[in-house]
Amino acid sequence: MDSWIIVTEAGPVAGMAAAARELGGTVTAAVVGPRLLAESTAACGCDSVQWFSTLDSVPAESLALQVADLVAAASPRLVLALDDPAGRVLLAVAATRLGAALVSSVPGLSVEGDDLVVTRPAVEGKVVETLVVPGALAGVFDGEDVDVVSPVPAAITEVAPSGMAPSMRIIETTVAPGEAAGLQQAERVVSIGRGVRKREDIALVEELADAAHAKMACTLPICDDMRWYDESHVVGTSTQQIAPDLYIAVGVSGQPQHMSGVRAAKVIVAINNDPEATIFKKCHFGILGDLYEIVPALTAAFKRA
Amino acid sequence: MKCVIAFKWAKNPQDARVSADGAVDWRAAKMVASDDDAAAVVVARDLAVGDELVGLTVGDGDVAWAAARGATRTVSVADVEPNADSAVLGEVLAAGVRRIGGADIVIIGDGVWDQMVSMSLAGQLGWAVLAGVVSATAEGDRLHVTRKSGTGTEVIEVGTPVVLAVAARRAEDKPPGMKDVLAARKKPLEKVAMADLGVTSVGGVTLRGTALPEAADARIFDGADPEGAVEQLMTALRSEGVL
């Protein structure tokens, strides 16, 4: 059973290729974007790359039909894409051409006889559901990335432009305000939520960030409602997604909107005094206790480390 | 430009009941508008100035939600249930848009509960589509659409017909008042069935079952002894290789 992956942005492409590899057939990547993206995808464990070059002024979505035609002609059993806006558009158009079932979250899959089987979190992570797909499947990959060991880069074939005038063009690009806070590159991040009671108390947490050589982040209400930090510090679904090695959440309840922004963090630590806080189900380590006692102790420990 | 606002097409997972054996009971949950729906209707109102804004909804729940927020009439496809195959709902909504007819723009919430329904709707209409939309303005017969991208935002010029999937930044900040809610109930409502739209698809996905997730592997230290808990945490972080 052959698979295709659609790539329009950097992300856990190697993890997506590995998931597609579970089907046992070939894995072909359709890459829409700059040459660099095609080259990085070629090193991610796929068998071949079909590269659609785009001008800076042309969004990937304008090539949706051309990509869908190529994918549909190969009639793969599985098509995966990442969850960036352009990736989702291309996936849906390809799914329509293929007549494939469309599943909005595929962390990984397996094969049972002739069926594809997807096991994924559902109902906000309260259950795990198992889906069975007897036919073609198009899915948004939201599993983890993997390290590709000594990859042999796949051959890249450039697909000739269709000759049709693009239906869309980019007329302005703005860099995310998150860049200003340096969260995208940070190896360690300390964040605060509504568990921090007063503005003056931020200093306590900032001292921890200093000791841990970490950048400061916050949840959306800390920016929008309390106005303690500007938007460049906000992490979450509607703002920015980050991937530090260590993420220490102080007084953060763990709402899905926030946690989706740190899904790619290697280790998540939660400090919270509410044993029922959702974040204790979504972290790797936690301290159940009063942040006003824990944070100074942790700051001292980082200073000693 | 004539706009269709597709709204209230999903159930809020917070309304589902999960029992001790991992079974999920959705019976008490009706379809509700999401934060994305609320952001979408704001964009739709601005683009529909001088023309018609038609609501399109499915399933149970409040059919007058969009009418209370500016839609002049609403089409409701009542006999629709959520489906793990997003293409099913995409097909129903696409058929609804065709029945309304003459739309230049379809605006829909990007979908925090199912991010592919909006995309499938566009795919099945065969229209251009942009996801992660923040705002949009009409410039002559074209649109300038601001949408999120990996590195920030982009403004994209696009013609019609087009589907815009709008992503909310936060919850609705100005819900309509009682006067608008009451007036909305008097606006025209057309109820149709899936069969009226010629939709028979049941989808290509079967739900085999649900189970409780394995116990979280989080290690929680007791902060009653702050120094001791921090010591344990630091040891754990060292073993994870992040110190």
Interface residues (C-beta under 8 A of the other chain):
Chain A: E9 A10 P59 E61 S62 A64 D83 D84 P85 A86 R88 V89 L91 A92 V93 A95 T96 A100 A101 L102 V103 S104 S105 V117 P121 A122 V123 E124 G125 K126 V127 V128 E129 T130 L131 V132 V133 P134 G135 A136 L137 V140 S167 M168 R169 I170 I171 E172 T173 T174 V175 A176 P177 E179 R188 L220 D224 T237 S238 T239 D245 L246 P256 Q257 K266 V267 V269 A270 I271 N273 F280 K281 K282 C283 H284 F285 G286 I287 L288 G289 D290 E293 I294 P296 A297 L298 A300 A301 A305
Chain B: P13 Q14 A16 V18 G22 V24 A84 D85 S86 A87 G90 G111 V112 D114 Q115 M116 V117 M119 S120 A122 G123 Q124 A128 V129 L130 A131 G132 H144 R147 K148 S149 G150 T151 G152 T153 E154 V155 I156 E157 V158 G159 A165 A167 A168 R169 R170 G203 G204 V205 T206 L207 R208 G209 T210 A211 L212 P213 A216 D217 A218 R219 I220 F221 D222 G223 A224 P226 E227 A229 V230 E231 L233 M234 A236 L237 E240 V242 L243
